[in-house]
Amino acid sequence: MADLDVVAALIRKRAELADLIEHQQKEQKEIKRLTEVLAHIEATVTLFSPDFELRTGAKARPVRNRFFGPGECQRMVLDIFREAQGVALSSRQIGEALAARKALEPSTALIEQMQKNALNVVHRLQRTGTLVAAGRDGPGATWTVV
């Protein structure tokens, strides 16, 4: 019986990795296509205005977070602090709580990403005066609600 569970888990993991590989290959093809389109546009601009500097004026496009909608992460972090009832929390604890709230499998990479999201929110809330540093928990800092 235990062998069947192991095999089923391995089959699920294999399917997950195969999907990830397929997704990455599609993204690489799309990047190549967009690069070719960009080269054509640059060549056309050069035809009409040879002196125009193409490398200026490009604006950085903000990267959307794939886990949270606008404002969702901040609301969740504030909820986590409310439920902690004054207990100081580290970014790792907040990251784990975020993963649990989103019902995501808590892998090391996912927890680290959630921890980065949590740190961004915590620093923003610290600037607004909503959170304050509460000390250290081992190597990391902790925060609490004012």
C-alpha positions as MATLAB code, in Angstrom:
seq = 'MADLDVVAALIRKRAELADLIEHQQKEQKEIKRLTEVLAHIEATVTLFSPDFELRTGAKARPVRNRFFGPGECQRMVLDIFREAQGVALSSRQIGEALAARKALEPSTALIEQMQKNALNVVHRLQRTGTLVAAGRDGPGATWTVV';
ca = [
       0.000    0.000    0.000;
       2.819    2.409    0.843;
       4.427    1.657   -2.551;
       1.265    2.796   -4.321;
       1.305    6.073   -2.397;
       4.931    6.671   -3.336;
       4.272    5.894   -6.997;
       1.209    8.164   -7.049;
       3.206   11.012   -5.492;
       6.013   10.519   -8.000;
       3.554   10.522  -10.911;
       2.017   13.775   -9.644;
       5.463   15.340   -9.267;
       6.455   14.175  -12.766;
       3.315   15.737  -14.265;
       3.971   18.964  -12.381;
       7.558   19.163  -13.654;
       6.519   18.275  -17.240;
       3.953   21.112  -17.159;
       6.582   23.502  -15.809;
       9.031   22.542  -18.574;
       6.361   22.993  -21.241;
       5.441   26.407  -19.812;
       9.083   27.519  -19.799;
       9.545   26.399  -23.412;
       6.488   28.397  -24.473;
       7.845   31.453  -22.661;
      11.210   31.103  -24.429;
       9.471   30.949  -27.818;
       7.433   34.046  -26.958;
      10.559   35.944  -25.874;
      12.257   35.019  -29.131;
       9.221   36.190  -31.133;
       9.030   39.491  -29.228;
      12.768   40.052  -29.714;
      12.343   39.601  -33.462;
       9.395   42.024  -33.545;
      11.430   44.562  -31.550;
      14.325   44.260  -34.019;
      11.946   44.944  -36.920;
      10.485   47.995  -35.202;
      13.959   49.336  -34.405;
      15.018   48.852  -38.026;
      11.934   50.734  -39.211;
      12.572   53.610  -36.782;
      16.167   53.771  -38.025;
      14.910   54.044  -41.625;
      12.790   57.083  -40.793;
      15.139   58.694  -38.276;
      18.735   57.408  -38.377;
      19.863   59.784  -35.607;
      17.224   58.702  -33.086;
      18.687   56.997  -29.995;
      16.635   53.819  -29.521;
      17.928   52.942  -26.063;
      16.471   56.007  -24.323;
      13.014   56.492  -22.935;
      12.185   52.900  -22.115;
      10.186   52.748  -18.923;
      10.508   49.916  -16.469;
       7.323   47.912  -16.377;
       6.302   46.807  -12.900;
       6.253   43.053  -12.436;
       2.918   41.745  -11.186;
       2.996   39.356   -8.305;
       1.593   35.994   -9.382;
       0.332   35.087   -5.917;
      -1.574   38.195   -4.868;
      -3.963   40.670   -6.391;
      -3.595   44.408   -5.789;
      -3.554   45.094   -2.042;
      -4.284   41.460   -1.147;
      -0.885   40.699    0.416;
      -1.024   43.786    2.651;
      -4.540   42.921    3.835;
      -3.415   39.371    4.634;
      -0.324   40.571    6.499;
      -2.441   42.929    8.588;
      -4.886   40.072    9.311;
      -1.970   37.861   10.381;
      -0.768   40.549   12.811;
      -4.304   41.050   14.168;
      -4.637   37.328   14.835;
      -1.202   37.286   16.509;
      -2.668   39.612   19.180;
       0.450   41.661   19.850;
       2.989   38.851   19.438;
       6.043   39.898   17.405;
       6.368   38.042   14.098;
       9.347   37.434   11.817;
       9.198   37.606    8.036;
       9.566   33.816    7.933;
       6.519   33.359   10.170;
       4.537   35.811    8.069;
       5.641   34.053    4.864;
       4.539   30.672    6.208;
       1.201   32.132    7.263;
       0.728   33.694    3.810;
       1.406   30.352    2.103;
      -1.078   28.644    4.424;
      -3.750   31.294    3.745;
      -3.297   30.902   -0.005;
      -3.456   27.077    0.400;
      -0.101   26.647   -1.363;
       2.250   23.733   -0.792;
       4.917   25.126    1.570;
       8.146   24.391   -0.336;
      11.352   26.186    0.594;
      11.299   28.299   -2.589;
       7.656   29.263   -2.060;
       8.234   30.231    1.575;
      11.209   32.379    0.512;
       9.055   34.138   -2.115;
       6.286   34.700    0.429;
       8.908   35.984    2.865;
      10.065   38.541    0.262;
       6.462   39.616   -0.291;
       6.002   39.894    3.465;
       9.172   41.981    3.857;
       8.013   44.420    1.176;
       4.680   44.851    2.933;
       6.254   45.063    6.405;
       8.689   47.770    5.305;
       5.840   49.729    3.695;
       3.751   49.415    6.879;
       6.761   50.385    8.960;
       7.170   53.601    6.914;
       3.508   54.467    7.498;
       3.865   53.817   11.232;
       1.497   50.830   11.351;
       4.240   48.363   12.359;
       7.343   48.825   14.477;
      10.468   46.734   14.853;
      10.199   44.557   17.942;
      13.690   43.124   18.107;
      15.350   40.038   16.704;
      14.360   36.404   16.474;
      17.634   34.626   15.843;
      19.141   36.048   12.659;
      15.988   37.910   11.565;
      14.047   40.908   12.741;
      10.544   40.823   14.183;
       7.727   43.359   14.015;
       4.575   44.114   15.904;
       1.551   46.358   15.414;
       1.734   49.799   17.030;
];
